[in-house]
Amino acid sequence: MDQNVIQVGSDLELRIAAEADFAAVYHWFFSVKEASTSQKKSFIRQWAGPNITYPCSVEQLTSHLIAGQYQSFILAEHTNIIGFGQIQLVKQRAHFARLAINPIYRGQGLAKRLLAELIGNAQQQIALKEVSLFVYMENTTAIACYEKFGFVESATPTGINTVVGCRFMTLRY
């Protein structure tokens, strides 16, 4: 079995994202034909944060995603990329970033599956005591998903840069 593949069930697998996967994720946000420019800007900001701006090329997005201290993963069914997420491990905390489900698969509970598998991966790497993430306040769908999963709003710890307009949410073990 490929060491970059983590089996999570008979139909889905969590695997380390390859550079080629970033192009597919790019199209979830940048190629929404029926969305206005302002909607696309909002999609990008909600997903990627303040450092990725619209318009953006696949190469710019890829460069940004592979930079830094985050591990990138995709949730896939065979060759179909279902979800994407990043993990940064800090002491006994896994900080999640850029969580997304492919628009054609939304509404099927797959965000919960992505969260569970990312947490499982983090637990294999460190003695996990907490999972954290930032979410923009207007992203009510994501907030509802995280709350159903057990995340609660928390004060941003000292040493972590606050993201303006975001809630800091945690899940403790």
Accessible surface in RSA format (square Angstrom, percent):
REM  Atomic radii and reference values for relative SASA: ProtOr
REM  Chains: A
REM  Algorithm: Lee & Richards
REM  Probe-radius: 1.40
REM  Slices: 20
REM RES _ NUM      All-atoms   Total-Side   Main-Chain    Non-polar    All polar
REM                ABS   REL    ABS   REL    ABS   REL    ABS   REL    ABS   REL
RES MET A   1   168.95  87.5  81.42  53.9  87.53 208.4  73.08  62.1  95.87 127.0
RES ASP A   2    85.93  60.2  65.44  65.1  20.48  48.4  34.49  81.2  51.44  51.3
RES GLN A   3   167.99  93.9 133.75  97.7  34.24  81.5  51.71 110.1 116.28  88.2
RES ASN A   4    63.52  43.8  63.05  60.9   0.47   1.1   6.32  15.2  57.19  55.3
RES VAL A   5    24.71  16.3  18.53  16.8   6.18  14.9  18.53  16.1   6.18  16.8
RES ILE A   6    41.51  23.6  38.88  29.0   2.62   6.3  41.51  29.9   0.00   0.0
RES GLN A   7   102.14  57.1  79.40  58.0  22.74  54.1  39.71  84.5  62.43  47.3
RES VAL A   8    27.25  17.9   3.02   2.7  24.23  58.4  12.61  11.0  14.64  39.7
RES GLY A   9    35.00  43.2   0.00   N/A  35.00  43.2  28.27  77.6   6.73  15.1
RES SER A  10   125.52 106.1  78.83 105.2  46.69 107.6  60.04 127.9  65.49  91.7
RES ASP A  11    70.01  49.0  63.35  63.1   6.66  15.7  26.98  63.5  43.03  42.9
RES LEU A  12     9.80   5.5   7.02   5.0   2.78   7.0   8.89   6.2   0.91   2.4
RES GLU A  13    35.19  20.2  35.15  26.6   0.04   0.1   7.04  13.6  28.15  23.0
RES LEU A  14     0.65   0.4   0.65   0.5   0.00   0.0   0.65   0.5   0.00   0.0
RES ARG A  15    55.46  23.3  55.46  28.3   0.00   0.0  11.93  16.3  43.52  26.4
RES ILE A  16    81.96  46.6  76.98  57.3   4.98  12.0  76.98  55.4   4.98  13.5
RES ALA A  17    13.85  12.7   0.00   0.0  13.85  31.5   0.00   0.0  13.85  36.7
RES ALA A  18    51.07  47.0  42.61  65.8   8.46  19.2  51.07  71.9   0.00   0.0
RES GLU A  19   110.22  63.3  98.48  74.5  11.74  28.0  33.24  64.3  76.98  62.9
RES ALA A  20    85.07  78.2  61.43  94.8  23.65  53.8  72.94 102.7  12.13  32.1
RES ASP A  21    10.34   7.2   9.51   9.5   0.83   2.0   0.83   1.9   9.51   9.5
RES PHE A  22     3.58   1.8   3.50   2.2   0.07   0.2   3.50   2.1   0.07   0.2
RES ALA A  23    33.84  31.1  33.77  52.1   0.07   0.2  33.77  47.6   0.07   0.2
RES ALA A  24    37.75  34.7  28.41  43.8   9.34  21.2  35.53  50.0   2.22   5.9
RES VAL A  25     0.00   0.0   0.00   0.0   0.00   0.0   0.00   0.0   0.00   0.0
RES TYR A  26    29.19  13.6  29.19  16.6   0.00   0.0   6.72   5.0  22.47  27.7
RES HIS A  27    94.43  51.6  86.24  59.9   8.19  21.0  63.71  65.7  30.72  35.8
RES TRP A  28    20.92   8.4  13.84   6.7   7.08  16.6  12.77   6.8   8.15  13.2
RES PHE A  29    12.31   6.2  12.31   7.6   0.00   0.0  12.31   7.5   0.00   0.0
RES PHE A  30    16.08   8.0   3.58   2.2  12.50  32.5   3.58   2.2  12.50  35.8
RES SER A  31    46.33  39.1  28.24  37.7  18.08  41.7  24.75  52.7  21.57  30.2
RES VAL A  32    29.81  19.6  24.44  22.1   5.37  12.9  29.81  25.9   0.00   0.0
RES LYS A  33   184.82  90.2 154.93  95.1  29.89  71.2 114.53 103.1  70.29  74.9
RES GLU A  34   155.78  89.4 118.61  89.7  37.18  88.5  74.00 143.1  81.79  66.8
RES ALA A  35    14.03  12.9   2.37   3.7  11.66  26.5   4.54   6.4   9.49  25.2
RES SER A  36    56.11  47.4  44.13  58.9  11.99  27.6  51.71 110.1   4.40   6.2
RES THR A  37    73.62  52.4  68.06  69.0   5.56  13.3  35.40  47.6  38.22  57.8
RES SER A  38    78.65  66.5  69.00  92.1   9.65  22.2  48.16 102.6  30.49  42.7
RES GLN A  39    89.22  49.9  85.91  62.8   3.31   7.9  25.33  53.9  63.89  48.5
RES LYS A  40    31.66  15.4  31.66  19.4   0.00   0.0   0.99   0.9  30.67  32.7
RES LYS A  41   110.00  53.7 104.73  64.3   5.26  12.5  50.44  45.4  59.56  63.4
RES SER A  42    40.38  34.1  35.59  47.5   4.79  11.0  26.78  57.0  13.60  19.1
RES PHE A  43    77.44  38.7  74.38  46.1   3.07   8.0  76.62  46.5   0.83   2.4
RES ILE A  44     1.36   0.8   1.36   1.0   0.00   0.0   1.36   1.0   0.00   0.0
RES ARG A  45    89.41  37.5  89.14  45.4   0.27   0.6  43.23  59.1  46.18  28.0
RES GLN A  46    49.06  27.4  33.35  24.4  15.71  37.4   3.64   7.8  45.42  34.4
RES TRP A  47    17.96   7.2   5.80   2.8  12.16  28.6  11.18   6.0   6.78  11.0
RES ALA A  48     2.85   2.6   0.00   0.0   2.85   6.5   0.60   0.8   2.25   6.0
RES GLY A  49    13.56  16.7   0.00   N/A  13.56  16.7  12.17  33.4   1.39   3.1
RES PRO A  50    83.41  60.8  61.93  56.5  21.49  78.1  67.43  55.7  15.99  99.4
RES ASN A  51   110.86  76.4  82.67  79.9  28.19  67.9  15.44  37.2  95.42  92.2
RES ILE A  52    12.27   7.0   6.26   4.7   6.01  14.5   7.95   5.7   4.31  11.7
RES THR A  53    95.01  67.6  87.55  88.8   7.46  17.8  61.41  82.5  33.60  50.8
RES TYR A  54    53.42  24.9  36.57  20.8  16.85  43.9  12.52   9.4  40.90  50.4
RES PRO A  55   111.17  81.0  96.80  88.2  14.38  52.3  97.03  80.1  14.14  87.9
RES CYS A  56    13.15   9.9   5.41   6.0   7.74  18.2   4.85  12.3   8.29   8.9
RES SER A  57    42.73  36.1  36.41  48.6   6.31  14.5  37.10  79.0   5.63   7.9
RES VAL A  58    39.51  26.0  38.42  34.8   1.09   2.6  38.42  33.4   1.09   2.9
RES GLU A  59   127.20  73.0 119.69  90.5   7.51  17.9  69.24 133.9  57.96  47.3
RES GLN A  60   107.99  60.4  99.74  72.9   8.25  19.6  39.47  84.0  68.52  52.0
RES LEU A  61     0.31   0.2   0.31   0.2   0.00   0.0   0.31   0.2   0.00   0.0
RES THR A  62    15.00  10.7  15.00  15.2   0.00   0.0  12.88  17.3   2.12   3.2
RES SER A  63    66.91  56.5  62.72  83.7   4.19   9.6  27.12  57.7  39.79  55.7
RES HIS A  64    53.57  29.3  42.75  29.7  10.82  27.7  27.74  28.6  25.83  30.1
RES LEU A  65     1.70   0.9   0.00   0.0   1.70   4.3   0.68   0.5   1.02   2.7
RES ILE A  66    97.08  55.2  67.41  50.2  29.67  71.5  72.36  52.1  24.73  67.1
RES ALA A  67    61.19  56.3  45.79  70.7  15.40  35.0  55.13  77.6   6.07  16.1
RES GLY A  68    61.52  75.9   0.00   N/A  61.52  75.9  30.99  85.0  30.53  68.4
RES GLN A  69   137.92  77.1 118.77  86.8  19.14  45.6  39.35  83.8  98.56  74.8
RES TYR A  70    61.76  28.8  43.84  24.9  17.92  46.6  25.99  19.5  35.77  44.1
RES GLN A  71    64.60  36.1  58.16  42.5   6.44  15.3  38.50  82.0  26.09  19.8
RES SER A  72    12.45  10.5   7.30   9.7   5.15  11.9   5.39  11.5   7.06   9.9
RES PHE A  73     3.77   1.9   3.77   2.3   0.00   0.0   3.77   2.3   0.00   0.0
RES ILE A  74     0.00   0.0   0.00   0.0   0.00   0.0   0.00   0.0   0.00   0.0
RES LEU A  75     0.00   0.0   0.00   0.0   0.00   0.0   0.00   0.0   0.00   0.0
RES ALA A  76     0.22   0.2   0.03   0.0   0.20   0.4   0.03   0.0   0.20   0.5
RES GLU A  77    52.86  30.3  52.83  40.0   0.02   0.1   4.20   8.1  48.66  39.7
RES HIS A  78   148.25  81.0 120.67  83.9  27.58  70.6  88.95  91.7  59.30  69.0
RES THR A  79   130.78  93.0 103.83 105.3  26.95  64.2  84.31 113.2  46.48  70.3
RES ASN A  80    70.04  48.3  65.93  63.7   4.11   9.9   7.00  16.9  63.04  60.9
RES ILE A  81    20.39  11.6  14.91  11.1   5.48  13.2  14.91  10.7   5.48  14.9
RES ILE A  82     1.85   1.1   1.85   1.4   0.00   0.0   1.85   1.3   0.00   0.0
RES GLY A  83     0.00   0.0   0.00   N/A   0.00   0.0   0.00   0.0   0.00   0.0
RES PHE A  84     0.00   0.0   0.00   0.0   0.00   0.0   0.00   0.0   0.00   0.0
RES GLY A  85     0.00   0.0   0.00   N/A   0.00   0.0   0.00   0.0   0.00   0.0
RES GLN A  86     1.29   0.7   1.29   0.9   0.00   0.0   0.00   0.0   1.29   1.0
RES ILE A  87     0.04   0.0   0.00   0.0   0.04   0.1   0.00   0.0   0.04   0.1
RES GLN A  88    41.82  23.4  41.70  30.5   0.13   0.3   1.76   3.8  40.06  30.4
RES LEU A  89    47.84  26.6  20.73  14.8  27.12  68.2  21.01  14.8  26.83  72.2
RES VAL A  90    59.93  39.4  55.35  50.1   4.58  11.0  58.83  51.1   1.10   3.0
RES LYS A  91   188.29  91.9 155.55  95.4  32.74  77.9 113.39 102.1  74.90  79.8
RES GLN A  92    76.27  42.7  72.95  53.3   3.32   7.9  26.50  56.4  49.77  37.8
RES ARG A  93    42.20  17.7  42.20  21.5   0.00   0.0   6.28   8.6  35.92  21.8
RES ALA A  94     0.00   0.0   0.00   0.0   0.00   0.0   0.00   0.0   0.00   0.0
RES HIS A  95    15.86   8.7  15.86  11.0   0.00   0.0   7.38   7.6   8.48   9.9
RES PHE A  96     1.42   0.7   0.00   0.0   1.42   3.7   0.00   0.0   1.42   4.1
RES ALA A  97    19.29  17.7  11.80  18.2   7.49  17.0  19.29  27.2   0.00   0.0
RES ARG A  98    39.77  16.7  31.05  15.8   8.72  20.8   3.81   5.2  35.97  21.8
RES LEU A  99    31.34  17.5  11.13   8.0  20.21  50.8  11.42   8.0  19.92  53.6
RES ALA A 100    11.80  10.8   2.18   3.4   9.62  21.9  11.29  15.9   0.50   1.3
RES ILE A 101    13.93   7.9  11.08   8.3   2.85   6.9  11.08   8.0   2.85   7.7
RES ASN A 102    19.31  13.3  19.31  18.7   0.00   0.0   0.00   0.0  19.31  18.7
RES PRO A 103    54.80  39.9  37.77  34.4  17.03  61.9  38.13  31.5  16.67 103.6
RES ILE A 104   133.60  76.0 105.32  78.5  28.28  68.2 112.58  81.1  21.02  57.0
RES TYR A 105    37.82  17.7  37.58  21.4   0.24   0.6  25.48  19.1  12.34  15.2
RES ARG A 106   121.45  51.0  99.55  50.7  21.90  52.2  51.14  69.9  70.31  42.6
RES GLY A 107    86.29 106.4   0.00   N/A  86.29 106.4  42.13 115.6  44.16  98.9
RES GLN A 108   114.97  64.3  81.30  59.4  33.67  80.2  39.33  83.7  75.64  57.4
RES GLY A 109    45.30  55.9   0.00   N/A  45.30  55.9  28.74  78.9  16.56  37.1
RES LEU A 110    27.57  15.4  25.66  18.4   1.91   4.8  25.66  18.0   1.91   5.1
RES ALA A 111    33.96  31.2  31.79  49.1   2.17   4.9  31.95  45.0   2.01   5.3
RES LYS A 112    88.44  43.1  87.30  53.6   1.14   2.7  46.60  41.9  41.84  44.6
RES ARG A 113    63.88  26.8  59.13  30.1   4.76  11.3  30.02  41.0  33.87  20.5
RES LEU A 114     3.32   1.8   3.32   2.4   0.00   0.0   3.32   2.3   0.00   0.0
RES LEU A 115     2.63   1.5   2.63   1.9   0.00   0.0   2.63   1.8   0.00   0.0
RES ALA A 116    44.26  40.7  34.17  52.7  10.10  23.0  36.05  50.8   8.22  21.8
RES GLU A 117    36.46  20.9  34.28  25.9   2.19   5.2   0.00   0.0  36.46  29.8
RES LEU A 118     0.00   0.0   0.00   0.0   0.00   0.0   0.00   0.0   0.00   0.0
RES ILE A 119     8.71   5.0   8.71   6.5   0.00   0.0   8.71   6.3   0.00   0.0
RES GLY A 120    24.83  30.6   0.00   N/A  24.83  30.6  23.40  64.2   1.43   3.2
RES ASN A 121    11.37   7.8   9.08   8.8   2.29   5.5   0.82   2.0  10.55  10.2
RES ALA A 122     0.00   0.0   0.00   0.0   0.00   0.0   0.00   0.0   0.00   0.0
RES GLN A 123    87.49  48.9  68.80  50.3  18.70  44.5  21.69  46.2  65.81  49.9
RES GLN A 124   138.61  77.5  98.22  71.8  40.39  96.2  44.73  95.2  93.88  71.2
RES GLN A 125    80.05  44.8  45.72  33.4  34.33  81.7  32.48  69.1  47.57  36.1
RES ILE A 126    42.16  24.0  28.19  21.0  13.97  33.7  39.18  28.2   2.98   8.1
RES ALA A 127    72.02  66.2  51.32  79.2  20.70  47.1  64.02  90.2   8.00  21.2
RES LEU A 128    20.11  11.2   0.57   0.4  19.54  49.1   0.57   0.4  19.54  52.6
RES LYS A 129   120.46  58.8 117.55  72.1   2.91   6.9  66.22  59.6  54.25  57.8
RES GLU A 130    22.24  12.8  22.24  16.8   0.00   0.0   8.90  17.2  13.34  10.9
RES VAL A 131     0.00   0.0   0.00   0.0   0.00   0.0   0.00   0.0   0.00   0.0
RES SER A 132     0.00   0.0   0.00   0.0   0.00   0.0   0.00   0.0   0.00   0.0
RES LEU A 133     1.98   1.1   1.98   1.4   0.00   0.0   1.98   1.4   0.00   0.0
RES PHE A 134    46.34  23.2  23.74  14.7  22.60  58.8  23.74  14.4  22.60  64.7
RES VAL A 135     8.82   5.8   4.37   4.0   4.45  10.7   8.82   7.7   0.00   0.0
RES TYR A 136     9.89   4.6   9.76   5.6   0.13   0.3   6.92   5.2   2.97   3.7
RES MET A 137   108.03  55.9  98.14  65.0   9.89  23.5  62.51  53.1  45.52  60.3
RES GLU A 138    85.71  49.2  62.13  47.0  23.58  56.1  54.19 104.8  31.52  25.7
RES ASN A 139    31.43  21.7  29.47  28.5   1.97   4.7   1.97   4.7  29.47  28.5
RES THR A 140    94.62  67.3  89.56  90.8   5.07  12.1  62.87  84.5  31.75  48.0
RES THR A 141   113.40  80.7 105.12 106.6   8.28  19.7  76.42 102.6  36.97  55.9
RES ALA A 142    19.01  17.5  13.07  20.2   5.93  13.5  18.57  26.2   0.44   1.2
RES ILE A 143    14.10   8.0  14.10  10.5   0.00   0.0  14.10  10.2   0.00   0.0
RES ALA A 144    44.24  40.7  41.25  63.7   2.99   6.8  43.67  61.5   0.57   1.5
RES CYS A 145    22.96  17.4  19.20  21.4   3.76   8.8  18.47  46.8   4.49   4.8
RES TYR A 146    21.99  10.3  21.99  12.5   0.00   0.0   6.17   4.6  15.82  19.5
RES GLU A 147    84.04  48.2  68.98  52.2  15.06  35.8  24.25  46.9  59.79  48.8
RES LYS A 148   157.74  77.0 118.61  72.8  39.12  93.2  72.54  65.3  85.19  90.7
RES PHE A 149    54.31  27.2  32.35  20.0  21.96  57.1  37.17  22.5  17.13  49.0
RES GLY A 150    35.63  43.9   0.00   N/A  35.63  43.9  25.97  71.3   9.66  21.6
RES PHE A 151     2.59   1.3   0.00   0.0   2.59   6.8   0.00   0.0   2.59   7.4
RES VAL A 152    88.78  58.4  86.00  77.9   2.78   6.7  88.78  77.1   0.00   0.0
RES GLU A 153   102.14  58.6  76.69  58.0  25.45  60.6  23.83  46.1  78.32  63.9
RES SER A 154    21.75  18.4   5.90   7.9  15.85  36.5  13.03  27.7   8.72  12.2
RES ALA A 155    93.38  85.9  65.59 101.2  27.78  63.2  76.48 107.7  16.89  44.8
RES THR A 156    41.85  29.8  17.20  17.4  24.65  58.7   8.76  11.8  33.08  50.0
RES PRO A 157    44.25  32.3  31.58  28.8  12.67  46.1  42.40  35.0   1.86  11.5
RES THR A 158   146.76 104.4 113.19 114.8  33.57  80.0  85.50 114.8  61.26  92.6
RES GLY A 159    79.32  97.8   0.00   N/A  79.32  97.8  40.91 112.3  38.40  86.0
RES ILE A 160    45.39  25.8  32.52  24.2  12.87  31.0  35.76  25.8   9.63  26.1
RES ASN A 161   132.63  91.5 121.08 117.0  11.55  27.8  32.08  77.2 100.55  97.2
RES THR A 162    93.61  66.6  69.93  70.9  23.67  56.4  48.60  65.3  45.01  68.0
RES VAL A 163    35.25  23.2  31.18  28.2   4.07   9.8  34.57  30.0   0.69   1.9
RES VAL A 164   137.73  90.6 124.10 112.4  13.63  32.8 129.05 112.1   8.68  23.5
RES GLY A 165    30.33  37.4   0.00   N/A  30.33  37.4  22.00  60.4   8.34  18.7
RES CYS A 166    14.86  11.2   1.91   2.1  12.95  30.4   0.00   0.0  14.86  16.0
RES ARG A 167    45.99  19.3  44.18  22.5   1.81   4.3  12.08  16.5  33.90  20.5
RES PHE A 168     6.13   3.1   2.24   1.4   3.89  10.1   2.24   1.4   3.89  11.1
RES MET A 169     0.00   0.0   0.00   0.0   0.00   0.0   0.00   0.0   0.00   0.0
RES THR A 170     1.64   1.2   1.19   1.2   0.45   1.1   1.19   1.6   0.45   0.7
RES LEU A 171    26.34  14.7  25.18  18.0   1.16   2.9  26.34  18.5   0.00   0.0
RES ARG A 172   158.00  66.3 132.35  67.5  25.64  61.1  58.33  79.7  99.66  60.4
RES TYR A 173   124.82  58.3  61.05  34.7  63.76 165.9  89.15  67.0  35.67  44.0
END  Absolute sums over single chains surface
CHAIN  1 A     9196.1       7072.0       2124.1       5004.2       4192.0
END  Absolute sums over all chains
TOTAL          9196.1       7072.0       2124.1       5004.2       4192.0
